[in-house]
Amino acid sequence: MCLSLGAEAFVDFKTCPDVAAEVKRITGGGAHGVVVTGGTASAYESAPQFLRKGGVQVCVGPPQVRRTFAASQGSPRLTFD
């Protein structure tokens, strides 16, 4: 559906063995931005691996439990209360 609406590519996380590697291949190094809308901790833990260096993660609907996540290796940690 997203391709018919103008997306240039689609990665199916159910069938792709390494989604992060595929995103980096398609984008030439990682996404400039990732919008995380899932309210689960795993969504926020996995999102930084899709970003290129200097990429931006937008958090919409953070998890309802106190969690701390690293935005990327060596970067400040993000805490949701």
Secondary structure as GFF3:
##gff-version 3
##sequence-region A 1 81
A	DSSP	three_ten_helix	3	5	.	.	.	ID=ss1
A	DSSP	alpha_helix	19	27	.	.	.	ID=ss2
A	DSSP	beta_strand	31	36	.	.	.	ID=ss3
A	DSSP	alpha_helix	41	46	.	.	.	ID=ss4
A	DSSP	three_ten_helix	47	50	.	.	.	ID=ss5
A	DSSP	beta_strand	51	59	.	.	.	ID=ss6
A	DSSP	beta_strand	67	70	.	.	.	ID=ss7
A	DSSP	beta_strand	77	80	.	.	.	ID=ss8
###
